[in-house]
């Protein structure tokens, strides 16, 4: 969080790769032409989630986010939940191999309680899928 050093210090070459990955994800979201964003093993962490949140909220085509093994933690998952709730169109969220813990699960509970599933709303939310492994 603010003022606290990142938990995972990356070597400069790895940080440069991460910056490119995040930029590519932002560009994909801004193009608004894909229904699935698959960022498996992209070490997003808190900084990456913050960078993605605004383009994600504005995106109208993405319905599935696959963010497995993206260094999302209990301290950063709330950023993602806020963006997904604000977007309102995402019905599949894959968070496998992240370290969310009980605190992270409480943020996900907020997401599930506000599920809308489709732009038109949802009477039967059987289509809503939340995968956390």
Secondary structure, DSSP 8 states (H G I E B T S, - for coil): -TTS--SS---HHHHHHHHHHHHHHHHHHHHT--SEEE-TT---HHHHHHHHHHHHHH-SS--EEE-TTS--BTTTHHHHHHHHHHH----EEE-TT-B-HHHHHHHHHHHHHT---STT--SSGGG-EEE--
